[in-house]
Every structure is written in C-alpha cells, then in structure tokens.
Amino acid sequence: MNNILKIFLATVFVLTTFKLVSFTLVNNSSTPSDGCISFTVGQGTGCDWMCNYCATNLGTSNYYFTDNVCKYQITPSGWTNGCVGNPIAGKVYTCCTAGFRDEL
C-alpha cells in the first residue's frame, strides 16, 4: 500500500472516530488532472469539513464548489463566519481550483 493511501485511510479513521464524519471519494486521484475533486458526505458532515477537505486536497485556498453548496461567509464588519452551507448526505459534491483553467 503506498504512503498516500495509508495517510488517507488514517485521516479518514481519525475524522470518523472523533467527528462522526463519513464521505466517499468519487474522483480517486491524488493529483486531479482537471483541477477538481468529487466526493459525497455522510449525515452530520458540514461545510467546515468540506472546505478544509477541498483546500487540503486541491492544495490551495482558491477553490469553489460547482454547485455553491458551501461558501465563506463574511459579516458586514469584515469578519468571517467560516465556511457555511447545507450539504445533503449522499449527494456528490465537486470542488475545483479557481485558477486552474487560467493556468492551462
């Protein structure tokens, strides 16, 4: 088993153990060739986890969800409320690097 897979499985174990988060990776590529990754989430998984997952796996904080399920919310005073939204368990979500198409 390669190291990336071991790290991935260990991370999933820790996340599911401590936060009761579950997800399924749909696009099983450690380096997405199209700048996007797709996955489903289980019940109780929130946008905070999804945003962190996308940023970590895409290697950038400059990304977006293709269906806008999660967004960073900024208050009128300029403070961030974090990544918010209402994901649905079992639905496939896709996040993509914002500048990928410009880099081609």
N, C-alpha and C positions, 0 to 999 in steps of 0.2 A: 504494500500500500504506500503510495507516495506521501510525502510530508504535507502537501497542501490538503489532501483528503483527510489525513489524521487530524490536522489543525481544525478543519471544517467540522468534522464529527465531534471533536472535543468541545468546540464552541457551541454547537447545537445542543450537546448534552448539558453544558453549563446553563445555557439560556433556558432550556426547557425545564431544568431542575429548579432553578431559582425564580423564574418569572412565569412559568407555565405557558411559554410561547411555543407555538409549533408553526412550521412552514414547510413548504415543498419547493425546491428549486426546480424551475421548469427548463430554463436555459442553462444546462450544466457546463458552462465554460468558465474557467478561472480567469481568462483574458477575453472578454467579449469582443468579437471581431466587428460587431456593428455598433459598439458603444452602448449597448442596452443589456439588461438582465431582467428576467421574468421569474416570478415566484408566486406562490399562494401562501396565505397565512391562516392560522387557526383562530378559533374563538378566543378573544381576550388580547389578541395582538394589536397594539396601537401604532399610530403613525410615528411616534418617537422611535420605536424599534425599527420600523420600516425605513425611516430616513437614515438612521445610523447604518443599517444594513446596506443600503444603496451607496452611501458615501464611502463606506469601507470597501465594498466590492468593486465599485467603479473607480476608486482611487481619487475621488475629487468631491468637493462640496458643491460644485457647479453641475447640478443634475436636475432633472424634473421627472415627474410621473406622467405618463402619456395620457392618463385619464384625470389628472389633477386630484387624485384621492387624498393626497397629503400635501400640505404647504406650510411654509414658515409663516407664522402669524406675527405681525408687528403691531404694537399698540400705537395710538396717535402720538404718544410721547416718545416713540422710537425704541421702546423696549421690546424684546422678542418674547413671545409666549411659547416658543418652541415649535416643533413640528406637530401640526394638528390636522384632524380629519376623521373620517368614519369608515375605516376599511371593513369589508364584509368577508367573513370566513369562507374559504373555499374559492373565492374569485381570483383569477390570475391578474397580477399587477406587474407593470413593466416600468422600470426607471431607466433613463438614458442620460448620458453626459450631454450637457447643454451645448458644448462647443465641438462635439465630435464631427459633425458634418462640415464645419468650417475648417477642420484640420485635414480633410481629405485632399 
